[in-house]
Amino acid sequence: MNTAAQNPLVVITGAGGNIGKTLALALSKFFRVIGLDRSDGPDDGKSSDGNYEMDLTSFESVQSAFEQIAQNE
């Protein structure tokens, strides 16, 4: 059986919304999941391996979020 560190990483934008949270929860059974949203919100520990604040309309915000993910993964 794969450990969490061996599972592929999935990054979900809009992870703070209903669809994003549901998708993150479902995928977390098989993948490591990183959630991205305009506000990082509460991390319930059930749906993802981490949440990051990111605004898709800002190149700098997107770049910063992925740099943070790369440092932590």
HELIX and SHEET records of a PDB file:
HELIX    1   1 ALA A    4  GLN A    6  5                                   3    
HELIX    2   2 ASN A   18  LEU A   27  1                                  10    
HELIX    3   3 PHE A   59  ASN A   72  1                                  14    
SHEET    1   A 3 LEU A   9  THR A  13  0                                        
SHEET    2   A 3 ARG A  32  ASP A  37  1                                        
SHEET    3   A 3 GLY A  50  GLU A  53  1                                        
END                                                                             
